[in-house]
């Protein structure tokens, strides 16, 4: 199975920046895509960003132009650079990985809290 460990969450003022990290271990060659979802209290989980094994990226409409997802294959880590943060970005951010190349189910990180103050 794939295991994911997240870090980088915290409290930041509106307009500031944070960088989330997600380190993957186990069955790495099976992973076709990695990224983040987020969930705020009382709301459904939504897609934030995704990057495929080929390097293509996609973003949720609410973060386009502000967030950038990237990867470091040497460190087995995916990053989410979050700029121009807004209070509505406040949520728990969950890293995810899709090991579909091996027919395995999606893996989830433990979640990291991002809080943006106004």
VMD Tcl script that draws the C-alpha trace (Angstrom):
set ca {
  {0.00 0.00 0.00}
  {0.94 3.66 -0.39}
  {1.46 5.70 2.77}
  {1.33 9.50 2.79}
  {2.68 11.93 5.41}
  {1.69 15.59 5.20}
  {3.31 18.68 6.68}
  {3.36 22.46 6.26}
  {-0.04 23.56 7.51}
  {-0.49 26.42 9.94}
  {-1.94 29.86 10.58}
  {-1.32 32.65 8.09}
  {-2.72 36.12 7.44}
  {-4.82 36.75 4.35}
  {-2.58 37.44 1.38}
  {0.21 35.30 2.79}
  {1.67 32.02 1.61}
  {2.14 28.47 2.81}
  {3.73 25.40 1.27}
  {2.34 21.95 1.97}
  {4.44 18.82 1.55}
  {3.33 15.23 1.06}
  {5.88 12.42 1.23}
  {4.92 9.08 -0.29}
  {6.28 5.65 0.56}
  {5.40 2.18 -0.66}
  {4.33 1.16 -4.17}
  {5.58 4.44 -5.61}
  {5.85 3.03 -9.13}
  {2.14 2.27 -8.98}
  {1.12 5.91 -8.49}
  {-0.47 7.59 -11.49}
  {-1.41 10.86 -9.76}
  {-1.03 12.72 -6.46}
  {-2.56 15.87 -5.09}
  {-4.71 17.50 -2.43}
  {-8.32 17.70 -1.44}
  {-9.61 20.02 1.28}
  {-12.60 20.01 3.58}
  {-13.99 22.83 5.69}
  {-16.42 22.24 8.58}
  {-19.91 21.58 7.28}
  {-18.75 21.37 3.67}
  {-17.97 18.51 1.32}
  {-14.43 17.61 0.41}
  {-13.29 19.31 -2.81}
  {-10.41 18.84 -5.20}
  {-7.64 21.42 -4.83}
  {-4.88 20.27 -7.18}
  {-3.52 17.13 -8.82}
  {-0.32 16.20 -10.65}
  {0.09 13.05 -12.74}
  {3.13 10.83 -13.09}
  {3.75 12.51 -16.45}
  {3.80 15.96 -14.83}
  {0.48 17.33 -16.04}
  {-1.49 19.37 -13.51}
  {-5.07 20.37 -12.80}
  {-6.60 22.73 -10.25}
  {-9.92 23.47 -8.68}
  {-11.52 26.65 -10.02}
  {-11.28 28.42 -6.66}
  {-7.47 28.13 -6.49}
  {-6.43 28.59 -10.12}
  {-3.77 31.26 -10.48}
  {-2.92 31.17 -6.76}
  {-1.80 27.60 -6.01}
  {0.92 25.57 -7.72}
  {1.48 21.84 -7.37}
  {4.90 20.32 -8.06}
  {6.89 17.19 -7.33}
  {10.40 16.13 -6.34}
  {11.04 12.57 -7.48}
  {14.34 12.32 -5.59}
  {12.67 13.14 -2.27}
  {9.47 11.25 -3.15}
  {7.52 14.36 -2.23}
  {4.75 16.46 -3.76}
  {4.37 20.14 -2.85}
  {1.49 22.58 -2.90}
  {2.61 26.21 -2.97}
  {-0.30 28.37 -1.81}
  {-0.05 32.10 -2.49}
  {-2.49 34.98 -2.02}
  {-4.34 32.97 0.60}
  {-7.91 33.92 1.45}
  {-10.00 33.17 4.55}
  {-12.15 30.88 2.41}
  {-9.07 28.69 1.90}
  {-9.32 27.68 5.56}
  {-9.78 23.92 5.71}
  {-8.13 20.62 6.48}
  {-6.02 19.67 3.48}
  {-5.66 15.97 2.68}
  {-2.96 14.60 0.44}
  {-4.04 11.77 -1.84}
  {-2.37 9.32 -4.18}
  {-3.86 7.14 -6.90}
  {-1.92 3.87 -7.40}
  {-4.15 2.84 -10.30}
  {-1.19 1.49 -12.32}
  {-1.29 -1.50 -9.95}
  {-5.05 -1.60 -9.50}
  {-4.89 -0.30 -5.91}
  {-7.28 2.10 -4.23}
  {-6.66 5.76 -3.48}
  {-4.49 6.51 -0.43}
  {-5.05 9.45 1.92}
  {-2.76 11.43 4.19}
  {-3.64 12.29 7.78}
  {-4.67 15.85 6.95}
  {-3.08 19.18 7.86}
  {-4.95 22.26 9.07}
  {-4.63 25.49 7.10}
  {-6.14 28.57 8.75}
  {-6.18 31.95 7.02}
  {-7.08 34.95 9.17}
  {-8.74 38.06 7.78}
}
mol new
graphics top color blue
foreach p $ca { graphics top sphere $p radius 0.5 }
foreach p [lrange $ca 0 end-1] q [lrange $ca 1 end] { graphics top cylinder $p $q radius 0.2 }
display resetview
